[in-house]
Amino acid sequence: MFGDVAVTLLKMAGHSGTVPGALLAGDIPAALARLEHAAVAGAEEAGKASVRPDDDEDSPPVGLGLRAYPLVQLLTAAAAQGCDVMWERDQPSVNSPIG
């Protein structure tokens, strides 16, 4: 997930949206329920909250409900396994191998 969309989804789940951040395993079911409820409720405002795919003016906008799907799946799996979920900003790797 990238930038503003990720922060928006975290806030929809009831988190402050801080990066780096985390959800503890015990908090995930409630966060998941809030996110799913907000995604459904936000579907009626899809035009306002939609984002067009990068560099593609002709493509239809992608609503937050669709963008929330990977996070919903991640939180569902974490809840089932009793795992915490942590995130941070992506840092480009200086020493990445080539070839």
CYANA upper distance limits for C-alpha pairs under 8 A (distance plus 0.5 A):
  1 MET  CA      5 VAL  CA      7.74
  1 MET  CA      6 ALA  CA      6.03
  2 PHE  CA      6 ALA  CA      6.07
  3 GLY  CA      7 VAL  CA      6.99
  4 ASP  CA      8 THR  CA      6.53
  5 VAL  CA      9 LEU  CA      6.72
  5 VAL  CA     64 LEU  CA      8.29
  5 VAL  CA     67 ARG  CA      8.39
  6 ALA  CA     10 LEU  CA      6.70
  7 VAL  CA     11 LYS  CA      6.68
  7 VAL  CA     17 GLY  CA      5.43
  7 VAL  CA     18 THR  CA      8.00
  8 THR  CA     12 MET  CA      6.69
  8 THR  CA     17 GLY  CA      7.66
  9 LEU  CA     13 ALA  CA      6.81
  9 LEU  CA     35 LEU  CA      7.64
  9 LEU  CA     64 LEU  CA      8.34
  9 LEU  CA     68 ALA  CA      7.07
 10 LEU  CA     14 GLY  CA      7.07
 10 LEU  CA     15 HIS  CA      5.86
 10 LEU  CA     16 SER  CA      7.60
 10 LEU  CA     17 GLY  CA      5.77
 10 LEU  CA     35 LEU  CA      8.44
 11 LYS  CA     15 HIS  CA      5.37
 11 LYS  CA     16 SER  CA      6.16
 11 LYS  CA     17 GLY  CA      5.83
 12 MET  CA     34 ARG  CA      7.12
 12 MET  CA     35 LEU  CA      5.78
 12 MET  CA     38 ALA  CA      6.56
 12 MET  CA     39 ALA  CA      8.39
 13 ALA  CA     31 ALA  CA      5.11
 13 ALA  CA     32 LEU  CA      6.77
 13 ALA  CA     33 ALA  CA      8.08
 13 ALA  CA     34 ARG  CA      5.50
 13 ALA  CA     35 LEU  CA      4.75
 13 ALA  CA     38 ALA  CA      8.26
 14 GLY  CA     31 ALA  CA      6.48
 14 GLY  CA     34 ARG  CA      7.19
 14 GLY  CA     35 LEU  CA      8.13
 15 HIS  CA     31 ALA  CA      8.17
 17 GLY  CA     21 GLY  CA      8.08
 19 VAL  CA     87 TRP  CA      7.39
 19 VAL  CA     88 GLU  CA      5.97
 19 VAL  CA     89 ARG  CA      7.04
 20 PRO  CA     86 MET  CA      8.07
 20 PRO  CA     87 TRP  CA      6.04
 20 PRO  CA     88 GLU  CA      4.60
 20 PRO  CA     89 ARG  CA      7.04
 21 GLY  CA     86 MET  CA      6.31
 21 GLY  CA     87 TRP  CA      6.02
 21 GLY  CA     88 GLU  CA      7.06
 22 ALA  CA     84 ASP  CA      7.65
 22 ALA  CA     85 VAL  CA      5.98
 22 ALA  CA     86 MET  CA      4.62
 22 ALA  CA     87 TRP  CA      6.70
 23 LEU  CA     27 ASP  CA      6.72
 23 LEU  CA     28 ILE  CA      6.77
 23 LEU  CA     84 ASP  CA      6.29
 23 LEU  CA     85 VAL  CA      5.70
 23 LEU  CA     86 MET  CA      6.94
 24 LEU  CA     28 ILE  CA      6.96
 24 LEU  CA     83 CYS  CA      7.84
 24 LEU  CA     84 ASP  CA      5.02
 24 LEU  CA     85 VAL  CA      7.01
 25 ALA  CA     29 PRO  CA      8.48
 25 ALA  CA     78 ALA  CA      7.62
 25 ALA  CA     79 ALA  CA      6.92
 25 ALA  CA     82 GLY  CA      5.80
 25 ALA  CA     83 CYS  CA      5.49
 25 ALA  CA     84 ASP  CA      4.92
 25 ALA  CA     85 VAL  CA      7.79
 26 GLY  CA     82 GLY  CA      8.01
 27 ASP  CA     31 ALA  CA      6.81
 28 ILE  CA     32 LEU  CA      6.37
 28 ILE  CA     75 LEU  CA      7.01
 28 ILE  CA     78 ALA  CA      8.05
 28 ILE  CA     79 ALA  CA      6.51
 28 ILE  CA     84 ASP  CA      8.33
 29 PRO  CA     33 ALA  CA      6.70
 29 PRO  CA     75 LEU  CA      8.32
 29 PRO  CA     76 THR  CA      8.37
 29 PRO  CA     79 ALA  CA      6.70
 30 ALA  CA     34 ARG  CA      6.73
 31 ALA  CA     35 LEU  CA      6.59
 32 LEU  CA     36 GLU  CA      6.59
 32 LEU  CA     72 VAL  CA      7.06
 32 LEU  CA     75 LEU  CA      6.79
 32 LEU  CA     76 THR  CA      7.72
 33 ALA  CA     37 HIS  CA      6.58
 34 ARG  CA     38 ALA  CA      6.48
 35 LEU  CA     39 ALA  CA      6.48
 35 LEU  CA     68 ALA  CA      8.41
 35 LEU  CA     72 VAL  CA      7.97
 36 GLU  CA     40 VAL  CA      6.79
 36 GLU  CA     72 VAL  CA      7.77
 37 HIS  CA     41 ALA  CA      6.58
 38 ALA  CA     42 GLY  CA      6.17
 39 ALA  CA     43 ALA  CA      6.77
 39 ALA  CA     64 LEU  CA      7.19
 39 ALA  CA     65 GLY  CA      5.21
 39 ALA  CA     68 ALA  CA      7.61
 40 VAL  CA     44 GLU  CA      8.40
 40 VAL  CA     65 GLY  CA      7.26
 41 ALA  CA     45 GLU  CA      8.40
 42 GLY  CA     46 ALA  CA      6.80
 42 GLY  CA     49 ALA  CA      8.44
 42 GLY  CA     64 LEU  CA      7.98
 42 GLY  CA     65 GLY  CA      7.65
 43 ALA  CA     63 GLY  CA      7.79
 43 ALA  CA     64 LEU  CA      8.14
 43 ALA  CA     65 GLY  CA      6.90
 45 GLU  CA     49 ALA  CA      6.91
 46 ALA  CA     50 SER  CA      5.98
 46 ALA  CA     63 GLY  CA      5.86
 46 ALA  CA     64 LEU  CA      7.61
 47 GLY  CA     61 PRO  CA      8.23
 47 GLY  CA     63 GLY  CA      8.03
 49 ALA  CA     63 GLY  CA      6.84
 49 ALA  CA     64 LEU  CA      6.90
 50 SER  CA     61 PRO  CA      5.80
 50 SER  CA     62 VAL  CA      5.74
 50 SER  CA     63 GLY  CA      4.83
 50 SER  CA     64 LEU  CA      6.69
 51 VAL  CA     61 PRO  CA      5.66
 51 VAL  CA     62 VAL  CA      5.77
 51 VAL  CA     63 GLY  CA      7.03
 51 VAL  CA     64 LEU  CA      8.44
 52 ARG  CA     56 ASP  CA      7.45
 52 ARG  CA     57 GLU  CA      7.60
 52 ARG  CA     59 SER  CA      7.23
 52 ARG  CA     60 PRO  CA      6.99
 52 ARG  CA     61 PRO  CA      4.82
 52 ARG  CA     62 VAL  CA      6.33
 53 PRO  CA     57 GLU  CA      8.39
 53 PRO  CA     59 SER  CA      7.43
 53 PRO  CA     61 PRO  CA      7.47
 53 PRO  CA     62 VAL  CA      7.56
 62 VAL  CA     66 LEU  CA      7.18
 62 VAL  CA     67 ARG  CA      7.61
 63 GLY  CA     67 ARG  CA      6.92
 64 LEU  CA     68 ALA  CA      6.33
 65 GLY  CA     69 TYR  CA      7.22
 68 ALA  CA     72 VAL  CA      6.58
 69 TYR  CA     73 GLN  CA      6.69
 70 PRO  CA     74 LEU  CA      6.64
 71 LEU  CA     75 LEU  CA      6.54
 72 VAL  CA     76 THR  CA      6.49
 73 GLN  CA     77 ALA  CA      6.70
 74 LEU  CA     78 ALA  CA      6.64
 75 LEU  CA     79 ALA  CA      6.48
 75 LEU  CA     85 VAL  CA      8.17
 76 THR  CA     80 ALA  CA      6.72
 77 ALA  CA     81 GLN  CA      6.74
 78 ALA  CA     82 GLY  CA      6.23
 78 ALA  CA     83 CYS  CA      5.34
 78 ALA  CA     84 ASP  CA      7.20
 78 ALA  CA     85 VAL  CA      7.56
 79 ALA  CA     83 CYS  CA      6.92
